């Protein structure tokens, strides 16, 4: 089995056809076909089903691509690491950030990172841990920073706590409930969440139950911070989000916090990365900059 064969199969799987993969790899299509056929003969099983509109992975192909993608990712990471250890500034760092991580930590890390590694491509993916766990495991994402996952990360991953956190309630400016002083004043409100699991609504329900209030009514679930902000700006829905969201300058003119007397706990902010395999020097430097960006004194929850 050759390195280029793994590269070829992954390229076809990602692009869906021989033609697109050949164009991406700058190879002649017959050469790419030979590469795949040779690997299939060696493995003794077909990797693709040839279809009129492209190529689809067989079950064997899906298993092979999962492993091959990890190998290719680690080879790329090894090259970047050697180059950076030799004083170079080339390479790529892929970081997954929740909105809270993006707003709270990224601004203070960007300029120092660009100054130290001006030629390293920084790829920032905004999202939540459930959408990134597989990519962290296969090495296509170097590290994640965001709320602590509902369940412990997979065994091949390691989690580090960065700081404790709390939530705040946001709604549009001029909201009918803008002067609410307690969760009790919000029992008839409708809510939006940013969770891709049921965790957020369950936590909200538990929080309301602790104060002998019925569970809040969830009207919208979003996997996008932009979707949530548009929703809050244009409806009377409310959201209970990490406090860092309230410092997002782009929406400060349209969205405002509703300050209640109750404490609204939130999952701690953590970082998750591969265990057993070190980050490249550039990725390690970026993570260190995120750690340095943590305020020495965390903001306190405001109340009326």
Backbone as a ProteinNet text record, in pm:
[ID]
protein_1_A
[PRIMARY]
XXXXXXXXXXXXXXXXXXXXXXXXXXXXXXXXXXXXXXXXXXXXXXXXXXXXXXXXXXXXXXXXXXXXXXXXXXXXXXXXXXXXXXXXXXXXXXXXXXXXXXXXXXXXXXXXXXXXXXXXXXXXXXXXXXXXXXXXXXXXXXXXXXXXXXXXXXXXXXXXXXXXXXXXXXXXXXXXXXXXXXXXXXXXXXXXXXXXXXXXXXXXXXXXXXXXXXXXXXXXXXXXXXXXXXXXXXXXXXXXXXXXXXXXXXXXXXXXXXXXXXXXXXXXXXXXXXXXXXXXXXXXXXXXXXXXXXXXXXXXXXXX
[TERTIARY]
84.7	0	88.4	59.6	142.1	67.5	147.3	91.2	1.4	47	-31.5	-164.8	-172.1	-298.8	-400.6	-355	-444.8	-490.3	-395.4	-428.8	-533.5	-517.7	-609.1	-749.6	-759	-890.4	-962.1	-891	-953	-998.9	-919.8	-957.5	-1086	-1097.8	-1219.8	-1338.7	-1319.3	-1429.2	-1475.7	-1383.2	-1419.4	-1487.5	-1447.6	-1499.4	-1606.1	-1623.9	-1737.9	-1723.7	-1610.6	-1593	-1445	-1413.1	-1275.1	-1231	-1320.2	-1282.5	-1246.4	-1330.5	-1304.5	-1177.3	-1156.2	-1035.6	-910.3	-917.6	-802.1	-766.6	-870.1	-845.9	-781.1	-830.2	-774.2	-629.3	-599.7	-464.1	-371	-429.5	-351.5	-290.1	-372.8	-332	-421.6	-367.8	-450.1	-551.1	-673.3	-777.9	-742.6	-682.4	-645.1	-545.3	-451.8	-354.6	-423.7	-522.8	-597.4	-677.9	-735.5	-812.4	-722.4	-601.6	-506.7	-468.9	-447	-409.2	-515.3	-641.3	-750.3	-764.6	-756.2	-771.1	-661.3	-537	-426.8	-450.8	-500.2	-526.3	-642	-744.5	-857.5	-813.9	-725.6	-674.1	-594.5	-513.7	-433.2	-522.5	-627.7	-716.9	-815.4	-836.2	-929.8	-1074.8	-1104.2	-1242.2	-1257.5	-1375.1	-1398.6	-1414.9	-1361.2	-1372	-1483.1	-1517.5	-1618.4	-1721.5	-1840	-1941.7	-1943.4	-1923.1	-1923.8	-2068.1	-2102.6	-2237.5	-2234	-2351.7	-2358.8	-2313.1	-2341.3	-2309	-2187.9	-2107.1	-1988.1	-1958	-1889.9	-1848.4	-1886.3	-1941.1	-1980.9	-1901.7	-1863.7	-1786.6	-1871.4	-1810.5	-1870.1	-1848.5	-1911.1	-1882.8	-1734.4	-1667.2	-1522.8	-1450.8	-1495	-1434.1	-1450	-1566.7	-1589	-1493.1	-1474.3	-1380.9	-1238.6	-1201.5	-1066.2	-1039.9	-1135.4	-1116.7	-1104.2	-1179.3	-1165.8	-1023.1	-962.9	-824.9	-725.5	-747	-653.2	-650.5	-766.6	-771.2	-687.9	-689.5	-608.5	-460.2	-421.7	-281.3	-235.7	-315.2	-278.7	-268.7	-361.3	-359.4	-233.3	-194.8	-76.3	52	55.4	172.1	186.5	74.4	77.1	121.1	68.2	105.3	254.8	306.8	449	536.5	496.4	572.7	570.8	451.4	440.7	526.7	523.7	597.5	747.5	799.1	942.9	981.5	900.3	931.1	932.2	834.9	826.9	937.4	974.7	1085.2	1217.1	1226.9	1346.8	1342.9	1245	1238.5	1146.7	1082.5	993	859.7	784.4	653.6	544.2	564.8	463.9	373.2	261.8	174.1	30.4	-47.2	-190.5	-235.3	-317.4	-376.4	-527.9	-598.1	-744.3	-800.9	-881.8	-933.2	-1085.4	-1151	-1294.9	-1327.4	-1408.9	-1443.4	-1594.7	-1645.1	-1783.5	-1791.4	-1913.5	-1928.3	-1866.5	-1883.4	-1824.9	-1673	-1613.6	-1469.1	-1422	-1499	-1463.2	-1465	-1571.5	-1585.9	-1490.8	-1472.6	-1396.2	-1245.6	-1199.5	-1056.6	-988.5	-1057.7	-992.5	-936.7	-1008.5	-956	-816.3	-787.9	-657.6	-548.3	-587	-488	-447.4	-531.5	-507.6	-378.6	-363.5	-246.8	-114.9	-102.6	23.4	53.1	-51.1	-27.5	20.9	-41.6	0.7	143.5	180.2	315.9	418.4	385.9	480.5	481.9	364.9	354.6	279.7	343.8	273.7	232.3	297.7	268	187.3	148.9	64.1	-81.4	-151.1	-293.2	-372.8	-447.5	-531.8	-675	-726.1	-862	-948.4	-1039.3	-1125.6	-1265	-1313.2	-1446.4	-1532.8	-1643.1	-1734	-1836.2	-1855.2	-1951.8	-1946.2	-2017.1	-2025.9	-1959.8	-1921.5	-1841.8	-1901.1	-2031.5	-2083.3	-2056.8	-2048.6	-2024.8	-1876.8	-1789.1	-1644.8	-1572.3	-1639.7	-1570.9	-1503.1	-1572.9	-1514.4	-1391.3	-1395.7	-1282.6	-1164.2	-1191	-1082.9	-1018.6	-1100.9	-1049	-963.2	-1004.7	-926.6	-814.6	-801.7	-690.2	-712.6	-830.1	-853.8	-880.3	-915.1	-923.3	-821.5	-737.3	-630.7	-683.3	-772.9	-822.2	-956.9	-1032.6	-1163.3	-1161.6	-1225.2	-1244	-1389.9	-1454.9	-1595.8	-1649.4	-1782.5	-1841.6	-1807.4	-1792.8	-1762.4	-1869.2	-1829.1	-1928.1	-2017.1	-2136.6	-2232.4	-2176.6	-2110.6	-2047.1	-1896.1	-1818.3	-1672.5	-1629.6	-1524.5	-1476.2	-1433	-1419.6	-1373.8	-1237.2	-1204	-1081.3	-954.8	-960.1	-840.9	-825.3	-915.5	-911.3	-885.9	-831.5	-805.4	-868.6	-926.6	-997.9	-925.4	-917.6	-854.4	-949.5	-975.9	-1063.1	-989.5	-1056.8	-997.5	-1051.6	-1184.6	-1241.9	-1389.6	-1441.6	-1583.4	-1662	-1791.2	-1869.4	-2011.5	-2087.5	-2228.8	-2302.2	-2433.7	-2516.5	-2580.3	-2633.1	-2709.7	-2827.3	-2935.7	-3052.9	-3048.1	-3066.7	-3065.1	-3199.6	-3236.5	-3355.9	-3337	-3428.1	-3416.1	-3435.4	-3373.2	-3394.9	-3540.8	-3600.8	-3742	-3832.3	-3774.2	-3853.7	-3958.9	-4080.2	-4183.8	-4143.2	-4049.6	-4005.9	-3868.3	-3828.6	-3694.8	-3672.2	-3778.8	-3764.5	-3784.4	-3789	-3805.9	-3692.2	-3726.7	-3627.8	-3600.3	-3679.6	-3667.3	-3710.1	-3663.2	-3708.7	-3860.2	-3920	-4065.3	-4136.6	-4073.5	-4133.7	-4125.3	-4049.9	-4025.9	-4091.2	-4178.1	-4233.9	-4320.3	-4377.4	-4462.6	-4385.1	-4255.7	-4175.5	-4150.2	-4117.8	-4073.9	-3923.8	-3857.6	-3712	-3652.4	-3529.5	-3447.6	-3322.1	-3268.6	-3143	-3043.4	-2917.3	-2810.5	-2759	-2823.3	-2770.3	-2804.9	-2710.7	-2738.5	-2781	-2789.6	-2841.9	-2958.1	-3010.4	-3118.2	-3065.2	-2934.2	-2876.4	-2924.8	-2926.6	-2959.7	-3100.3	-3196.9	-3333.5	-3350.7	-3278.4	-3286.8	-3228.1	-3114.7	-3053.4	-3144	-3207.1	-3299	-3417.5	-3469.2	-3581.1	-3545.1	-3425.1	-3380.1	-3363.8	-3310.8	-3291.3	-3425.2	-3524	-3655.9	-3719.2	-3699.2	-3757	-3699.1	-3570.5	-3507.9	-3576.9	-3642.1	-3712.6	-3863.9	-3903	-4044.3	-4124.5	-4062	-4127.4	-4141	-4244.7	-4262.3	-4154.5	-4130.7	-4024.8	-4051.9	-3949.5	-3968.1	-4009.3	-4077.8	-4125.3	-4020.7	-3966.1	-3866.9	-3938.6	-3911.6	-3976	-3882.1	-3750.1	-3654.7	-3524.1	-3468.2	-3336.4	-3244.6	-3127.3	-3035.5	-2898.8	-2831.4	-2693.1	-2597.9	-2649.3	-2570.6	-2590.8	-2480.9	-2490.1	-2557.4	-2529.7	-2591.7	-2743	-2788.7	-2932.2	-2995.8	-2929.2	-2984	-2993	-2889.5	-2889.1	-2998.1	-3014.1	-3121.1	-3256.8	-3272.3	-3398.9	-3428.6	-3331.4	-3352.8	-3383.6	-3319.2	-3337.3	-3476.8	-3534.5	-3657.5	-3781	-3767.4	-3881.6	-3876.2	-3974	-3973.4	-3919.8	-3853.6	-3790.6	-3672.4	-3646.4	-3532.8	-3433.8	-3309.8	-3207.8	-3125.8	-3089.3	-3002.1	-2867.7	-2766.7	-2639.8	-2523.8	-2402.1	-2286	-2270.4	-2226.4	-2222.8	-2139	-2041.7	-1955.3	-2033.8	-2149.2	-2230.2	-2269.9	-2285.3	-2332.2	-2228.2	-2103.4	-1997.8	-1975.2	-2059.4	-2043.9	-2087.1	-1990.6	-2017	-2115.5	-2115.2	-2197.6	-2346.6	-2387.3	-2529.8	-2567.9	-2472.2	-2501.9	-2608	-2619.6	-2717.5	-2859	-2874.7	-3007.4	-3049.6	-2954.1	-2982.6	-2927.1	-3002	-2960.4	-2988.4	-2910.6	-2936.3	-3059.3	-3127.2	-3235.4	-3179.9	-3159.6	-3086.2	-3182	-3169	-3253	-3167.4	-3235.2	-3161.2	-3100.3	-3154.9	-3105	-2968.2	-2888.2	-2762.3	-2792.1	-2731.8	-2756.5	-2626.6	-2600.6	-2472.8	-2463.1	-2340.9	-2312.8	-2199.6	-2189.6	-2075.4	-1943.4	-1842.4	-1709.6	-1658.1	-1574.6	-1509.5	-1387.6	-1372.3	-1264.9	-1199	-1086.3	-1025.5	-1014.1	-1036.6	-1027.9	-935.1	-844.8	-752.3	-715.1	-635.7	-594	-501.7	-521.3	-431.3	-320.3	-202.6	-92.9	-14.8	-72	-1.4	10	131.5	147.1	93	50.6	16.2	143.4	130	244.5	284.6	408	445.8	351.1	303.1	211.6	79.2	23.6	-103	-86.5	26.1	52.3	64.2	128.7	141.9	5.1	-80	-213.1	-293.5	-285.7	-356.1	-303.1	-172.9	-114.7	-165	-179.7	-233	-378.2	-455.8	-593.6	-595.2	-503.3	-495.5	-461.2	-368.9	-328.8	-441.9	-532.5	-642.5	-752.7	-746.6	-848.8	-835.4	-941.1	-932.1	-890.5	-798	-752.3	-867	-959	-1077.1	-1198.8	-1270.3	-1387.5	-1496.9	-1571.6	-1680.2	-1784.4	-1838.4	-1940.1	-2078.2	-2170.7	-2304.3	-2372.7	-2424.8	-2492.1	-2633.1	-2683	-2820.5	-2881.5	-3013.9	-3082.7	-3081.3
-118.9	0	124.1	216.7	335.8	458.6	555.1	679.2	746.7	750.5	819.1	749.5	617.2	547.2	590.8	604.6	655.7	797.5	879.5	1017	1018.4	930.5	927.3	886.2	782.3	733.7	839.8	904.4	1008.8	1125.4	1161.5	1271.5	1238.7	1116.4	1076.1	1077.1	1025.1	1021.1	1161.9	1254.4	1390.5	1466.3	1438.3	1515.5	1443.4	1315.9	1246	1192.7	1219.2	1168	1162	1075.7	1066.5	1196.9	1255.1	1377.2	1489.2	1510.5	1618.2	1590.9	1464.9	1430.6	1447.3	1403.8	1417.7	1564.7	1647.4	1790.7	1848.8	1807.8	1856.9	1813.2	1687.2	1633.6	1664.8	1721.1	1750.9	1624.1	1520.9	1392.7	1359.5	1278.2	1227.9	1128.9	1133.8	1046.4	898	852	709.4	668.1	758.1	726.7	711.2	794.6	786.2	655.9	618.3	492.7	373	372.7	262.7	254.7	370.1	373.5	307.4	340.3	283.9	134.7	93.4	-48.5	-132.7	-80.7	-153.8	-171.8	-67	-75.7	-171.2	-168.2	-259.3	-405.2	-430.2	-566.9	-611.4	-519.1	-554.1	-581.2	-503	-519.7	-634	-669.4	-777.9	-740	-611.4	-565.4	-432.5	-406.3	-277	-165.4	-50.3	65.2	159.7	154.8	245.5	169.9	227.2	186.4	291.6	249.7	343.2	374.1	501.5	544.3	646.5	670.4	762	902	943.3	1079.8	1086.4	982.3	987.2	853.2	858.8	737.5	747	638.6	632.8	523.6	548.6	451.3	329.4	213.2	91.1	90.2	-0.2	-9.1	-29.3	-113	-130.8	0.7	70.6	198.7	300.8	303.8	397.3	370.2	241.8	206.5	244.8	218.3	249.3	399.8	479.7	624.6	683.4	630.6	680.3	665.6	550.1	526.8	606.8	607.7	676.2	826.3	884.1	1027.3	1061.4	973.4	996.1	990.7	891	878	1003.2	1046.9	1164.5	1288.8	1300.5	1415.1	1415.2	1297.8	1290.6	1313.9	1268.2	1294.9	1445.1	1509.8	1655.3	1725.2	1679.8	1740.5	1718.7	1601.3	1572.4	1665.7	1687	1779.6	1920.6	1965.7	2099.3	2110.8	2005.2	2010	2018	1936.3	1938.8	2074.8	2128.4	2257.9	2367.9	2363.6	2465.6	2449.7	2325.8	2304	2352.4	2353.3	2404	2554.6	2619.2	2764.9	2818.7	2732	2777.7	2824.1	2891.3	2944	2899.9	2786.8	2735.2	2636.7	2603.1	2501.3	2547.8	2472.6	2498.6	2458.7	2541.2	2511.7	2521.5	2415.8	2412.3	2412.1	2512.1	2530.7	2537.3	2462.2	2471.8	2557.6	2660.1	2751.1	2764.1	2756	2794.6	2946.2	2998.5	3143.8	3211.4	3151.7	3210	3213.5	3104.3	3101.6	3201.4	3212.6	3305.6	3449.3	3486.6	3624.3	3655.7	3560.1	3588.1	3580.2	3486.3	3457.4	3489.1	3466.4	3480.7	3620.2	3729.6	3862.7	3889.9	3839.4	3867.1	3773.2	3666	3569.3	3591.5	3656.7	3665.7	3738.4	3860.5	3939.2	3876.3	3832.2	3767.5	3641.9	3565.9	3445.3	3481	3580	3620.5	3675.1	3741.3	3795.2	3683.2	3577.1	3466.4	3371.5	3344.9	3250.3	3315.1	3412.5	3487.8	3403.8	3291.4	3211.1	3084.9	3068	2954.2	2991.3	2905	2927.7	2889.1	2983.6	2959.2	2939	2818.9	2785	2776	2871.6	2876.2	2828.7	2726.2	2671.1	2704.3	2774.3	2805.8	2693.5	2646.2	2538.7	2486.5	2374.4	2313.2	2176.7	2131.7	2009.6	1889.4	1861.7	1741.3	1738	1854.9	1858.9	1843.6	1848.1	1847	1726.7	1644.3	1535	1440	1401.2	1308.8	1369.4	1498.4	1565	1579.4	1597	1597.7	1459.7	1355.8	1219.8	1182.3	1223.5	1184.7	1282.7	1389.5	1480.9	1592.9	1600.6	1708.4	1841.4	1838.5	1958.7	1943	2043.9	2035	2046.3	2139.5	2159.3	2230.3	2210.8	2275.4	2355.6	2472.5	2552.2	2592	2555.5	2587.6	2528.1	2526.8	2471	2323.9	2281.6	2142.5	2050.7	1944.4	1853.8	1788.5	1751.3	1684.2	1552.2	1476.5	1349.9	1364.5	1286.9	1294.4	1266.7	1333	1308.4	1163.5	1122.9	988.6	962.5	835.7	796.9	851.4	874.6	923.5	1075.5	1140.9	1285.5	1321.9	1440.8	1488.7	1626.3	1650.4	1774.9	1852.4	1984.1	2072.1	2187.2	2207.9	2318.2	2450.9	2551.2	2683.6	2780	2786.7	2871.7	2838	2872.9	2857.2	2965	2939.7	3033.9	3042.3	3141	3151.8	3205.5	3200.2	3241.5	3377.6	3430.7	3554.7	3539	3611.2	3605.3	3722.5	3693.9	3797	3804.3	3925.2	3948.8	4077	4102.4	4225.1	4348	4457.9	4583.5	4625.2	4670.3	4704	4584.9	4470.5	4349.6	4378	4323.2	4346.8	4303.4	4208.7	4159.7	4214.9	4323.4	4378.1	4416	4449.5	4492.9	4378.6	4255.3	4140.7	4137	4101.6	4097	3955.8	3859.7	3723.2	3626.1	3501.4	3397.9	3382.4	3407.6	3396.3	3491.1	3603.3	3699.1	3651.1	3542.3	3496.6	3361.9	3314.4	3179.8	3168.6	3280.5	3276.1	3308.4	3331.8	3364.6	3240	3261.9	3155.1	3169.4	3053.5	3052.7	2990.3	3030.6	2968.4	2914.7	2804.8	2750.5	2735	2722.4	2701	2559.1	2473.1	2338.2	2247.7	2156.6	2054.1	1924.3	1926.7	1813	1864.2	1779.6	1821.2	1880.5	1894.2	1936.3	2075	2170.2	2307.4	2318.6	2258.8	2269.9	2193.4	2081.2	2007.2	2089.1	2155.7	2238.8	2356.6	2417.3	2527.2	2477.6	2359.8	2303.5	2277.7	2223.8	2197.8	2328.4	2430.2	2559.2	2619.2	2614.6	2667.3	2583.3	2451.3	2363.2	2392.7	2428.4	2461.4	2578.7	2662.9	2779.6	2758.2	2627.5	2589.1	2652.7	2657.4	2713.1	2604.5	2612.3	2513.3	2530.8	2424.6	2425	2531.7	2599.4	2701.1	2637.5	2714	2664.3	2693.1	2586.4	2599.7	2613.7	2723.3	2748.6	2731.5	2740.1	2732	2674.1	2582.7	2527.2	2562.2	2615.2	2660.4	2596.8	2568.1	2523.4	2635.4	2755.7	2867.9	2989.1	3053	3175.3	3286.2	3291.7	3394.7	3376.1	3250.1	3222.6	3268.5	3240.4	3279.9	3431.6	3502.8	3647.5	3708.4	3656	3705.1	3680	3562.6	3528.4	3623.1	3647.1	3735.3	3877.8	3921.7	4058.3	4080.5	3976.3	3994.2	3928.7	3872.8	3811.7	3847.6	3797.4	3814.9	3692.4	3602.4	3488.4	3534.7	3460.2	3486.6	3371.5	3395.5	3290.6	3304.4	3189	3185.1	3132.2	3217.3	3184.8	3223.6	3172	3214.7	3366.9	3422.8	3568.1	3636.2	3565.4	3627	3676	3614.8	3658.7	3805.2	3853.1	3990.7	4093.8	4050.2	4143.8	4144.5	4074.9	4066.2	4199.3	4278.8	4415.8	4425.8	4327.2	4335.4	4339.6	4289.5	4284	4369.1	4441.8	4519.1	4625.5	4673.5	4778.5	4723.9	4591.1	4533.8	4438.3	4385.2	4283.9	4329.9	4305	4350	4240.4	4237.7	4139.8	4175.6	4073.6	4089.4	4039	4128.4	4097.9	4049.5	3922.5	3863.8	3838.7	3822.1	3808.5	3669.9	3569.4	3433.6	3414.5	3327.1	3287.3	3185	3204.2	3117.6	3046	2930.4	2861.7	2811.5	2798.3	2746.4	2645.3	2553.7	2461.6	2538.5	2484.5	2545.7	2549.2	2646.1	2651.8	2560.4	2477.8	2379.1	2380.3	2314	2283.2	2131.6	2079.3	1935.9	1915.3	1817.4	1785.4	1638.2	1592.8	1453.6	1423.7	1307.4	1261.9	1179.3	1186.8	1101.8	1156.5	1248.2	1308.5	1458.8	1512.3	1654.6	1740.2	1861.3	1960.1	2006	2056.7	2117.7	2242.2	2291.2	2413.1	2529.9	2544.1	2654.5	2636.6	2515	2489.4	2504.2	2456.7	2470.7	2617.7	2697.5	2841.2	2908.5	2869.4	2928.7	2894.5	2769.1	2729.9	2807.9	2827.4	2904.2	3048.6	3106.3	3242.3	3248.1	3143.7	3139.3	3132.7	3053.7	3046	3183.5	3253	3384.7	3486.2	3464.6	3557.9	3545.7	3440.8	3424.2	3537.9	3614	3722.7	3667.8	3737.6	3693.2	3691.6	3784.9	3788.3	3775.2	3665.6	3643	3743.1	3788.7	3883.9	3822.8	3906.4	3857.9	3880.5	3792.1	3804	3926.3	4012.3	4131.8	4095.5	4167.2	4146.2	4280	4278.3	4401	4421.3
0	0	0	-89.5	-104.4	-51.9	-9.7	43.7	-59.6	-186.8	-288.1	-314.1	-289.9	-307.4	-201.9	-78.9	25.5	-8.2	-53	-91.5	-202.4	-301	-415.7	-372.9	-290.1	-246.7	-164.5	-74.1	8.4	-79.1	-178.1	-267	-344.1	-392.7	-464.9	-370.6	-249	-151.7	-117	-101.7	-63.2	-175.5	-301	-414.4	-495.5	-468.7	-524.9	-665	-731	-867.2	-901.1	-998	-1046.5	-1110.6	-1191	-1263.1	-1166.2	-1063.7	-968.6	-888.6	-849.3	-773.8	-859.2	-985.7	-1075.3	-1095.5	-1107.3	-1123.7	-998.3	-882.4	-756.3	-738.3	-771.1	-752.3	-868.4	-975.6	-1097.5	-1154.9	-1162.8	-1219.5	-1338.1	-1428.5	-1537.9	-1481.5	-1531.9	-1478.5	-1491	-1603.5	-1611	-1503.3	-1469.5	-1364.9	-1229.8	-1204.3	-1079.2	-1074.5	-1186.8	-1193.1	-1164.6	-1223.6	-1200.1	-1053.1	-992.2	-851.2	-763.7	-790.1	-710.5	-737.1	-864.4	-898.4	-832.5	-832.3	-770.2	-620.6	-555.9	-412.6	-384.6	-467.1	-448.3	-465.5	-561.4	-579.4	-457.5	-404.7	-286.8	-165.4	-149.7	-35.4	-55.3	-180.2	-208.8	-194.7	-208.4	-194.1	-267.8	-326	-390.9	-288.5	-319.3	-231.8	-275	-404	-458.3	-540.5	-544.3	-641.1	-751.2	-875.2	-987.7	-1025	-1022.6	-1056.3	-1168.6	-1228.5	-1343.3	-1304.5	-1182	-1140.3	-1048	-1046.5	-963.1	-899.6	-786	-716.9	-570.1	-516.6	-375.9	-306.4	-182.9	-106.5	-71.6	-80.7	-27.9	123.6	197.1	341.8	370.8	288.5	305.8	278	173.6	140.6	251.3	314.4	424.7	540.1	572.7	680.1	643.5	517.3	474.2	477.7	429.5	423.8	563.6	659.9	797.7	847.1	821	865.4	781.5	650.4	562	590.1	621.2	649.5	772.4	872.2	992.1	956.8	875	834.5	759.7	663	584.3	671.7	766.3	856	942.1	992.2	1077	997.8	873.6	789.1	765.1	735.8	715.3	843.5	956	1083.5	1113.2	1079.8	1101.7	1018.5	893.9	809.2	866.8	908.5	967.3	1092.4	1176.2	1302	1278.6	1187.2	1157.6	1103.1	1011.5	951.8	1057.4	1149.8	1254	1357.9	1390.1	1482.9	1425.9	1295.3	1228.4	1209.2	1272.2	1265.8	1159.3	1083.4	978.2	1032.3	948.2	988.9	893.1	825.9	734.4	807.5	745.6	801.4	812.3	889.9	904	1043.7	1103.7	1233.9	1219.2	1259.5	1250.3	1391	1421.9	1557.1	1552.7	1641.4	1657.6	1778.4	1759.7	1868.5	1880.4	2001.9	2025.3	2014.6	2010.9	2003.2	2124.9	2243	2363.6	2353.8	2304.9	2287.8	2184.6	2077.6	1970.5	2020.7	2091.9	2138.3	2253.6	2345.7	2467.8	2448.3	2364	2359.6	2226.2	2116.5	1985.6	1959.2	1990.6	1957.3	2012.4	2135.1	2195.9	2145.4	2077.6	2030.1	1884.9	1807.7	1663.3	1627.7	1674	1634.4	1679.9	1806.9	1847	1765.7	1732	1652.8	1513.4	1450.9	1316.7	1319.2	1426.5	1436.3	1447	1521.6	1540.3	1421.1	1362.9	1251.3	1134.4	1068	963.7	842.8	819.9	701.4	731.3	857.1	893.4	867.3	795.9	770.3	894.4	947.7	1064.2	1015.9	1036.1	994.6	1119.8	1137.2	1254.8	1215.8	1286.4	1263.9	1384.2	1361.4	1471.2	1484.8	1606.5	1626.7	1768.5	1790.7	1922.2	1920	2037.5	2047.6	1975.2	1986.6	1918.9	1770	1707.4	1562.8	1528	1628.1	1601.8	1658.1	1737.9	1806	1707.8	1601.5	1504.7	1438.3	1407.1	1343.3	1438.1	1567.1	1665.8	1673.8	1669.3	1679.6	1560.4	1439.5	1320.9	1289.1	1369.4	1352.5	1253.8	1191.7	1096.5	1165.7	1295.3	1378.4	1490.5	1510.9	1610.8	1753.4	1776.8	1912.6	1909.4	2017.6	2034.3	2162.6	2160.9	2281.8	2289.2	2399.7	2415.8	2544	2561	2683.4	2701	2824.7	2856.4	2798	2728.4	2667.6	2771.7	2727.9	2815.6	2866.1	2775.6	2813.1	2800.1	2875.4	2862.5	2718.3	2671.1	2534.7	2515.9	2391.7	2358.8	2422.7	2435.7	2506.2	2440.7	2309.4	2240.8	2251.5	2326.1	2341.6	2487.5	2508.8	2644.3	2659.9	2777.6	2806	2915	2898.6	2997.9	3029.3	3156.5	3197.1	3185.5	3128.1	3115.2	3221	3234.6	3338.9	3358.2	3476.4	3505.4	3431.5	3414.3	3335	3386.6	3340.9	3373	3250.9	3256.9	3144.6	3170.4	3061.4	3066.6	2971	2996.2	2909.9	2813.7	2685.9	2582.7	2511.9	2473.7	2393.3	2313.8	2223.3	2142.8	2230	2188.9	2260.3	2243.3	2351.3	2349.4	2371.3	2412.6	2436.3	2544.6	2530.2	2631.7	2772.4	2783	2913.2	2952.9	2891.7	2915.8	3061.6	3134.6	3273.5	3372.9	3323.5	3413	3514.6	3638.9	3744.8	3794.5	3748.3	3797.4	3688.8	3700.8	3608.7	3613.6	3729.4	3743.1	3647.1	3617	3524	3379.7	3356	3218.8	3189.6	3276.6	3259.3	3134	3087.2	2968.2	2840.2	2851.3	2733.2	2648.7	2523	2434.2	2413.5	2396.8	2399.9	2274.3	2245.6	2140.8	2207.3	2156	2208.4	2094.9	2133.7	2036	2039	2115.5	2134.8	2018.7	1983.2	1882.3	1950.1	2082.8	2158.3	2243.4	2327.9	2416.5	2546.5	2557.9	2684.6	2726.8	2635	2672.3	2728.2	2661.5	2711.1	2841.7	2858.2	2983.9	3097.3	3071.7	3175.3	3209.8	3109.1	3135.9	3218.4	3181.6	3256.1	3400.8	3423.3	3560.2	3637.6	3570.3	3635.7	3677	3587.9	3622.3	3733.9	3728.4	3830.2	3968.1	3973.7	4102	4170.2	4088.5	4143.7	4140.9	4134.5	4137.5	4024	3906.6	3788	3682.8	3600.7	3495.4	3389.4	3314.6	3212.9	3107.2	3060.7	2957	2824.4	2742	2612.7	2505.6	2448.3	2341.6	2207.4	2138.6	2010.1	1892.7	1916.2	1805.1	1854.9	1776.8	1805	1687.5	1717.3	1613	1632.1	1521.9	1526.7	1483.4	1472.5	1422.9	1511.9	1548.9	1627.4	1548.2	1418.6	1334.4	1332.3	1317.5	1318	1448.2	1559.7	1688.8	1699.4	1657.8	1667.1	1579.3	1457	1368.8	1432.9	1493.7	1558.5	1673.5	1759.1	1873.8	1829.7	1723.8	1676	1617.8	1558.1	1481.2	1543.4	1663.6	1731.6	1878.8	1953.1	2098.1	2170.2	2096.4	2160.9	2245.9	2351.5	2439.2	2428.3	2468.9	2471.7	2598.8	2655.1	2772.2	2723.3	2718.5	2653.7	2744.6	2718	2796.8	2793.7	2904.3	2920.8	2812.8	2755.6	2655.4	2533	2507.4	2392.5	2405.1	2526.7	2546	2505.6	2483.6	2444.7	2294.5	2219	2073.9	2013.4	1968.1	1926.7	1810.3	1720.9	1599.9	1631.4	1749.6	1781.1	1902	1958.5	2078.8	2055.8	1931.6	1903.8	1894.9	1879	1858.7	1969.4	2045.4	2146.5	2280.1	2385.8	2519	2622.1	2730.9	2837.6	2918.9	2967.3	3064.3	3196.4	3290.3	3412.7	3520.6	3555	3659.7	3783.6	3897.2	4022.7	4041.3	3973.6	3991.6	3926.8	3985.7	3923.8	3814.7	3699.8	3583.9	3548.1	3609.8	3584.7	3441.5	3396.2	3261.8	3271.3	3174	3173.9	3169	3233.1	3228.5	3084.8	3056	2925.5	2928.9	2826.2	2821.9	2684.4	2678	2549.4	2538.1	2416.9	2390.4	2270.9	2283.3	2174.4	2182.3	2085.2	2083	2199.9	2262.2	2367.8	2304.8	2362.2	2316.4	2199.6	2123.8	2010.7	2034.9	2033.3	2062.5	1949	1984.8	1883.3	1814	1694.1	1628.6	1708.1	1693.1	1765.7	1741	1617.6	1588.5	1660.9	1659.5	1728.9	1879.2	1933.1	2076.6	2114.2	2028.1	2054.6	2053.8	1960.3	1953.5	2079.3	2123.8	2245.6	2365.5	2371.6	2482	2479.9	2360.7	2350.2	2398	2369	2418.5	2570.6	2628.1	2774.9	2833.7	2770.3	2820.1	2808	2713.7	2691	2795.6	2878	2981.5	3081.9	3107	3206.2	3341.8	3407.6	3539.2	3638.7	3621.8	3707.4	3617	3631.7	3547.6	3580.2	3477.1	3503	3595.3	3683.2	3775.8	3713	3747.1	3694	3755.9	3669.4	3717.7	3764.2	3856.8	3901.8	3939.6	3949.4	3984.8	4137.4
[MASK]
++++++++++++++++++++++++++++++++++++++++++++++++++++++++++++++++++++++++++++++++++++++++++++++++++++++++++++++++++++++++++++++++++++++++++++++++++++++++++++++++++++++++++++++++++++++++++++++++++++++++++++++++++++++++++++++++++++++++++++++++++++++++++++++++++++++++++++++++++++++++++++++++++++++++++++++++

